[in-house]
Amino acid sequence: MLDERPPRPLDEQELRALEEISRATLREDPGLAHRLDGTEGHQHPPVRRTGTPLRWRVVVAVMLLAALYGAVVVWLPPPLALTVVLGVQLVLVPVGCVLWARRRGEL
């Protein structure tokens, strides 16, 4: 159960430890405070930079390839379809993702 008492003030040793952690963090990453500022309406920079923007032609090509893959799997006899699905999902897709990331300098 949660304790309902108000939090106690930090003692000298705890305050010194927090100050040292703060100094060490600022030494290692001087821009951290700016990136984590809490200004309302200010979007956190890492959120803006997650992933890389894709071109529409890449998105369309991937969607067409997925549709073709689905059509082939439906067309194949069930035992062969299972083998193809496992091969594609466990080998081709991960290898393709690694190669794509490596080519774009994200790996």
C-alpha positions in Angstrom: 0.0 0.0 0.0 1.2 3.5 -0.7 2.5 5.6 2.2 0.2 8.6 2.7 2.8 10.6 4.7 4.2 13.7 3.1 7.8 13.2 1.7 10.6 14.0 4.1 13.2 16.7 3.2 16.5 15.3 1.9 19.5 15.3 4.3 22.9 16.7 3.5 24.4 13.4 2.2 21.4 12.9 -0.2 21.6 16.5 -1.5 25.4 16.1 -2.1 24.8 12.9 -4.0 22.1 14.5 -6.2 24.4 17.4 -6.9 27.2 15.1 -7.9 24.9 13.1 -10.2 23.7 16.4 -11.8 27.3 17.7 -12.3 28.4 14.4 -13.8 25.5 14.3 -16.1 26.1 17.8 -17.3 29.8 17.0 -17.9 28.9 14.0 -20.0 26.0 15.6 -21.9 25.9 19.4 -21.6 22.8 19.7 -23.9 20.7 17.3 -21.8 18.9 20.0 -19.8 17.9 21.8 -23.0 16.7 18.6 -24.7 14.6 17.7 -21.6 13.2 21.1 -20.8 9.5 21.1 -19.9 8.3 24.1 -21.8 4.7 23.6 -22.8 4.3 23.2 -26.5 8.0 22.4 -27.0 8.3 19.0 -28.6 11.1 16.9 -27.2 13.8 16.6 -29.9 14.3 12.9 -29.8 10.5 12.5 -30.5 11.0 14.6 -33.7 13.9 12.5 -34.8 12.6 9.0 -34.3 13.1 7.1 -37.6 13.8 8.7 -40.9 11.2 10.1 -43.3 10.3 7.7 -46.2 9.6 8.7 -49.7 6.1 8.0 -51.1 7.5 5.7 -53.8 9.2 3.6 -51.2 6.0 3.3 -49.2 4.0 2.4 -52.4 6.6 -0.2 -53.4 6.5 -1.9 -50.0 2.7 -2.0 -50.0 2.7 -3.5 -53.5 5.3 -6.0 -52.5 3.2 -6.9 -49.4 0.1 -7.3 -51.6 2.0 -9.5 -54.0 3.3 -11.6 -51.1 -0.2 -12.1 -49.8 -1.5 -13.1 -53.2 1.3 -15.7 -53.6 0.8 -17.1 -50.1 -3.0 -17.5 -50.8 -2.3 -19.1 -54.2 0.2 -21.7 -52.8 -0.9 -25.1 -51.3 -1.0 -24.9 -47.5 2.1 -26.9 -46.7 4.2 -24.9 -49.1 2.6 -21.6 -48.0 3.7 -22.3 -44.4 7.2 -22.9 -45.5 7.2 -19.7 -47.6 5.7 -17.6 -44.8 8.3 -18.9 -42.3 11.2 -18.4 -44.7 10.1 -14.9 -45.6 9.3 -13.8 -42.0 12.2 -15.4 -40.3 14.9 -14.9 -42.9 14.2 -12.5 -45.7 12.5 -9.7 -43.7 15.1 -9.5 -41.0 18.0 -9.6 -43.5 16.3 -7.0 -45.7 15.8 -4.7 -42.7 19.4 -5.0 -41.6 20.7 -4.4 -45.1 18.3 -1.4 -45.5 19.5 0.1 -42.2 23.1 -0.5 -43.1 22.7 1.2 -46.5 21.0 4.2 -44.9 23.7 4.6 -42.2 21.4 3.8 -39.4 23.2 0.7 -38.2 
